[in-house]
């Protein structure tokens, strides 16, 4: 018995020593050519818009990514400001602020709705908010929070037909590696899921449902962006009986929040979406 236990310990140590980090990245740099190819007139038009983005921590990282890009491409001149005060929307602005709190998705819906109805809705051109990966855990009722998210935006679309509302998929996390010490021990003990696997599966489901619900609407597919390499390959983790989409490890330093590389990649795609849809606002009947 003692020898068997010793063999198991040696096996775990050997596997842990062989842990590696697969790197599918073709480049660590973010290619901004697509942004450079956009005419200056389009950037000037975007800079004259009034935009409001409600979020929590990942959102701050995305805004930092926009700031990074503006430093690299100084002819992109957005008035980025952390505010939800209606008085700040008298002139063009890319406003953003926290809404609700992480792990309280319904509060985020209510807070965003309140901010829009408190005066922003009469002034803003584009508005959107997002859930965080922290809002979807293994015991989350995905259908309930999806319904709340869609109903919140649908209600505001009806009340403010001149505002362009954007839907946003939920971000992901990096799961625990099966070759990490914790992963090996959990597998040995018979755990089906490693850390963040069950949560990511639920986030994948939320995002699939959201894509179905908002067909014909403008969608910022954050999940797809942060799970796609520069060569177009998706980061899909396959286990024996299931598979799921994950955040690419190279895009984060802590397993959940975008690092400098990740935030620039996300910000680049957000700017492209805003440019391509900034003239698609609904018109009143």
C-alpha positions in Angstrom: 0.0 0.0 0.0 2.8 2.3 0.9 4.6 1.6 -2.4 1.4 2.3 -4.4 0.9 5.6 -2.6 4.6 6.5 -3.3 4.2 5.7 -7.0 1.2 8.0 -7.2 3.1 10.8 -5.6 6.0 10.3 -7.9 3.6 10.3 -10.9 2.0 13.5 -9.8 5.4 15.2 -9.3 6.6 14.1 -12.8 3.5 15.4 -14.5 3.7 18.6 -12.6 7.3 19.0 -13.7 6.2 18.6 -17.3 3.5 21.2 -17.2 3.7 23.5 -20.2 1.8 26.4 -21.6 0.8 25.9 -25.2 1.4 29.0 -27.3 -0.6 29.2 -30.5 0.0 32.9 -30.9 1.5 34.0 -34.2 2.4 37.3 -32.7 2.4 39.0 -29.3 1.7 42.3 -31.0 -1.7 43.6 -31.9 -2.0 44.4 -35.6 -3.8 47.8 -35.9 -3.7 47.9 -39.7 -7.5 47.5 -39.9 -7.9 50.6 -37.8 -5.3 52.5 -39.7 -7.2 51.8 -42.9 -10.3 53.4 -41.6 -10.7 56.9 -43.1 -10.1 59.9 -40.9 -13.6 61.1 -41.6 -15.1 58.0 -39.9 -12.9 58.5 -36.8 -14.0 62.2 -36.7 -17.7 61.1 -36.9 -17.2 58.6 -34.1 -15.5 61.2 -31.9 -18.6 63.4 -32.3 -20.8 60.7 -30.8 -22.1 60.4 -27.3 -21.5 56.9 -26.0 -22.3 55.2 -22.7 -20.8 51.9 -21.5 -21.9 50.3 -18.3 -19.6 47.6 -16.8 -17.4 46.4 -14.0 -13.8 45.3 -13.8 -13.4 43.7 -17.3 -15.0 46.8 -18.7 -12.3 49.0 -17.2 -9.7 46.8 -18.8 -11.4 47.3 -22.2 -11.5 51.1 -21.7 -7.8 50.9 -20.9 -7.4 49.1 -24.2 -9.1 51.9 -26.0 -6.7 54.4 -24.3 -3.7 52.2 -25.4 -4.9 52.3 -29.0 -5.4 56.1 -29.0 -1.8 56.5 -27.8 -0.7 54.3 -30.7 -3.0 56.0 -33.2 -3.3 59.6 -31.9 -5.7 60.7 -34.7 -8.4 58.7 -32.9 -9.7 61.3 -30.5 -12.4 60.0 -28.2 -13.3 61.9 -25.0 -13.0 59.0 -22.7 -14.4 59.7 -19.2 -15.6 57.7 -16.2 -19.0 59.3 -15.6 -22.7 58.7 -15.6 -23.8 62.2 -15.0 -26.2 63.4 -17.7 -24.7 66.9 -17.7 -21.5 65.4 -19.2 -23.4 64.3 -22.3 -24.0 67.9 -23.6 -20.9 67.4 -25.7 -19.3 64.3 -27.5 -18.1 61.8 -25.0 -17.2 58.1 -24.6 -18.6 57.8 -21.1 -18.3 54.7 -19.0 -19.1 53.7 -15.4 -19.6 50.8 -13.1 -23.1 49.4 -12.9 -24.3 47.2 -10.1 -21.8 44.8 -8.7 -20.1 41.5 -9.7 -22.1 38.4 -8.8 -25.3 40.6 -8.8 -26.3 40.5 -12.5 -29.9 41.6 -11.9 -28.6 44.7 -10.1 -26.5 45.5 -13.2 -29.6 45.5 -15.3 -31.5 47.7 -12.9 -28.6 50.1 -12.5 -28.0 50.5 -16.2 -31.7 51.1 -16.7 -31.7 53.8 -14.0 -28.7 55.5 -15.5 -30.3 55.7 -18.9 -33.7 56.9 -17.5 -32.0 59.5 -15.3 -31.2 61.6 -18.3 -28.6 59.8 -20.4 -31.2 58.3 -22.6 -32.3 61.7 -24.0 -28.8 62.6 -24.9 -26.8 59.5 -25.8 -26.3 58.1 -29.3 -25.0 54.6 -28.4 -25.3 52.7 -25.2 -24.5 49.2 -23.9 -23.7 47.3 -20.8 -22.3 43.8 -20.1 -22.3 41.1 -17.5 -19.0 39.8 -16.1 -17.7 36.2 -15.9 -18.2 36.6 -12.2 -22.0 36.9 -12.7 -22.2 33.3 -14.0 -21.2 30.6 -11.6 -21.9 26.9 -11.5 -25.2 27.4 -9.7 -26.4 30.4 -11.8 -29.8 30.3 -13.4 -28.7 31.2 -16.9 -32.2 31.6 -18.4 -33.2 34.0 -15.6 -30.3 36.4 -16.0 -30.5 36.1 -19.8 -34.1 37.1 -19.7 -33.4 40.1 -17.5 -30.6 41.3 -19.7 -32.6 41.0 -22.9 -35.7 42.5 -21.4 -33.8 45.5 -20.0 -32.3 46.4 -23.4 -35.6 45.7 -25.2 -37.5 48.0 -22.9 -34.9 50.7 -23.4 -34.9 50.3 -27.2 -38.7 50.9 -27.1 -38.5 53.9 -24.8 -35.5 55.5 -26.6 -35.8 54.6 -30.3 -33.1 57.1 -31.3 -30.5 55.4 -29.2 -28.4 52.5 -30.7 -28.2 49.8 -28.0 -25.6 47.1 -28.4 -25.8 43.6 -26.8 -22.6 42.1 -25.4 -21.7 38.4 -24.7 -20.3 37.4 -21.4 -16.5 37.1 -21.0 -14.8 33.8 -19.9 -12.0 32.6 -17.7 -9.0 30.4 -18.2 -9.7 27.0 -16.6 -7.3 25.2 -14.3 -4.8 23.2 -16.4 -5.2 19.4 -16.1 -1.4 19.2 -15.9 -1.3 21.6 -12.9 -0.7 20.1 -9.5 -4.3 20.9 -8.4 -5.7 19.6 -11.7 -3.8 16.3 -11.4 -5.0 15.8 -7.8 -8.6 16.6 -8.7 -8.5 14.2 -11.7 -7.0 11.5 -9.4 -9.8 12.1 -6.9 -12.4 11.7 -9.6 -13.6 15.3 -10.2 -15.3 15.7 -13.5 -14.7 19.4 -13.7 -11.6 21.5 -13.0 -11.7 25.0 -11.7 -13.8 27.3 -14.0 -14.8 24.5 -16.4 -18.4 24.2 -15.3 -18.6 28.0 -15.1 -17.3 28.4 -18.6 -19.7 25.8 -19.9 -22.6 27.9 -18.4 -21.1 31.1 -19.9 -20.9 29.4 -23.3 -24.6 28.5 -23.0 -25.6 32.1 -22.0 -23.8 33.4 -25.0 -25.3 30.9 -27.4 -28.8 31.8 -26.1 -28.0 35.5 -26.4 -26.9 35.2 -30.0 -30.3 33.5 -30.7 -32.3 36.2 -28.8 -30.7 39.2 -30.4 -30.6 38.1 -34.1 -30.9 41.2 -36.2 -29.6 43.3 -33.4 -26.0 44.7 -33.0 -23.9 42.3 -30.9 -20.4 42.8 -29.6 -19.3 39.1 -29.3 -16.8 39.5 -26.5 -16.6 35.8 -25.9 -15.6 35.1 -29.5 -13.0 37.8 -29.5 -11.2 36.7 -26.4 -11.3 33.0 -27.4 -9.9 33.5 -31.0 -6.2 33.6 -31.8 -4.7 36.0 -34.4 -4.8 33.2 -37.0 -8.5 32.7 -36.5 -8.3 29.5 -34.5 -10.7 29.2 -31.5 -9.4 28.1 -28.1 -11.7 25.1 -27.5 -10.9 22.8 -24.6 -11.8 19.1 -25.2 -12.3 16.6 -22.4 -13.4 13.0 -22.7 -17.1 13.7 -22.5 -17.5 17.4 -23.2 -15.8 20.5 -24.6 -16.1 24.2 -24.1 -14.8 27.6 -25.3 -12.2 29.3 -23.0 -10.4 32.6 -22.7 -7.0 32.3 -24.3 -4.4 32.1 -21.6 -2.0 34.6 -23.4 -4.8 37.3 -23.2 -4.8 37.4 -19.4 -2.4 37.5 -16.4 -4.8 36.4 -13.7 -7.1 34.0 -15.6 -10.0 36.4 -16.0 -9.1 40.0 -16.7 -7.6 41.0 -20.0 -3.9 41.9 -19.9 -2.3 44.6 -22.1 -2.4 42.3 -25.1 -6.0 41.0 -24.5 -7.5 44.4 -23.8 -6.0 45.9 -27.0 -7.4 43.0 -29.0 -10.8 43.5 -27.5 -10.7 47.3 -27.8 -9.7 47.1 -31.4 -12.8 44.9 -32.2 -15.1 47.3 -30.2 -13.8 50.3 -32.1 -14.4 48.5 -35.4 -17.9 47.6 -34.4 -18.7 51.2 -33.3 -17.3 52.5 -36.6 -19.3 50.1 -38.7 -22.6 50.7 -36.9 -22.5 54.3 -35.8 -25.0 55.3 -38.6 -27.5 52.5 -37.9 -29.6 54.1 -35.1 -33.3 53.4 -35.2 -35.5 56.3 -36.3 -38.8 57.1 -34.6 -42.1 56.0 -36.3 
